[in-house]
Amino acid sequence: MTAISKRKTSLNLDASALDEARTLGINVSAVADGAIRRAVEEARRERWLSENAEAFRAQAAWHEANPHPLSDIMAGP
């Protein structure tokens, strides 16, 4: 099992939300960690889509101009 490196940080959070989370026994650090991981993954996805947008457009244009290479054996809907 790989050990996960952790780093202490400081966050400014809404006081009432933080108090309510503590009252409910919510692990604020775990929630923040999960939210940051999701935000990073989404940002990476958006960057990848943006960086590859031209290739997607070129592929779509090629498919519009050319039949599918296996169209003669494909069963369509």
C-alpha positions, 0 to 999 in steps of 0.5 A: 500500500502506498502512503499518501503524502499530506500537507497542512494548509489553511482555508477560509470557510463560511463559519456557520457551514463549518460549525454545522459540519462539525456538529454533524461529525463531518470530516471537513478535511476529507470533504475538502480533499475530495472536492479538490481532487474532483476539481483538479480532475475536471480542470485536467479534462477541460484542458485536455478537451481544449488542447485537442479540440482542433483534432476533434474538429479535423476528425469530424470533418474527415468523417463527414467527407469520407464514409466509414471504412467498414460501412459496407459490413456494418449493420446500421440502425 
